[in-house]
Amino acid sequence: MKKHNFNAGPSILPDEVIRKAAEAIVDFNGSGLSLLSISHRTKDFDEVMAEADSLFRELLNIPDNYKIFYIGGGASTMFYEVAANFLGKKAGYVNTGVWSKKAIKEAKRYGEVEVLAASDDRNFTYIPKGFAIPEDLDYLHITTNNTIYGTEYHEDLSSPVPLIADMSSDILSRPVDVTKYAMIYGGAQKNLAPAGVVFAIIREDMLDKIVRDLPTMVSFRTHVENNSMFNTPPVFPIYVLKETLKWLKSIGGVPEIYRRNVEKAQLLYDEIDRNPLFRGTVEKADRSLMNICFVMAEGYEELAPEFLEFAKERGMVGIKGHRLVGGFRASCYNALPKESVEALVACMREFEKLHVK
Ligand SMILES: Cc1ncc(COP(=O)(O)O)c(C=O)c1O
């Protein structure tokens, strides 16, 4: 049976990228050696790094005064590293859910954190807007897509202080004006690669704003100045990231993937809104294109386990909602084909016929 992969992360990658990765594991660039057993300091791997850099720049329109670097770890590594590098006195954070909260907790180790806005009053079902941003902050930190709750910023914020964004779960899924951000980072294991690497896009002048003497590996300057080669980088995830960027370019880049993502999300949200058995959990204006959360409608709550089983029998994988929200979450990352969303919608309709007379 065909599987429809709605996993929240690690998650679906394009078939052809997986195939390329498998080939490179067996024989990298016709070298007779596996990608897993070559030195990162080789011409072949230099080319992987250079190609990833130029594709990233092209796809996201990243200006020359921004540097891209990679470190091993996850977005959670950045929660403390961002603060270690830039939080001297006070930073602003917007609390839009679990990942923001974790970032706030780590930042507090380094200085004062002012939570400028939060959506915890309604279980993180919306993105706070129109809050004031004091000008004396070292930076403002936001989480652009809230993977667990299914909310997303649909506009780039304008900030008088350096804006730093965790884009783990929506990087390259929609157009972004990079110039509005001082730094963008994320774990790569949703739209880009397997787990193990963090990408970072940083405006060069931020390197002069590092506020303390740091361990070499924690300082962003180390990774920028050494082109992510100060130590051994996560070679395999970076290779897969490069192949994913190539795939994205081949299908038409960010404008095309955004068109596809809007189309997929529309299809599923329309069904959630139409089908009397289900309801969406977040404010419509802030609905995520990537993580689509829904629950059984009032009166049908006890059908949730049955629907999960029903969907599983029809090939749906990973649609159980996070325990903090309950219900269902269909993650519709870049590589998820429209056919998978259509299959889920068909499944919801079939379930409706069984239960709504
Ligand atoms: C938005 C966001 N930020 C941070 C994280 C944590 O990432 P990692 O597991 O790479 O540390 C996640 C993981 O799902 C996430 O979705």
The ligand as an ORCA input file, in Angstrom:
! r2SCAN-3c Opt
* xyz 0 1
  C      10.288     25.292     15.190
  C      11.219     24.340     15.849
  N      12.277     24.816     16.523
  C      13.146     24.003     17.136
  C      12.992     22.635     17.110
  C      13.993     21.754     17.812
  O      14.814     21.237     16.851
  P      15.974     20.186     17.152
  O      15.300     18.902     17.483
  O      16.713     20.186     15.856
  O      16.787     20.717     18.275
  C      11.914     22.077     16.408
  C      11.742     20.612     16.340
  O      10.778     20.096     15.885
  C      11.006     22.959     15.777
  O       9.957     22.473     15.102
*
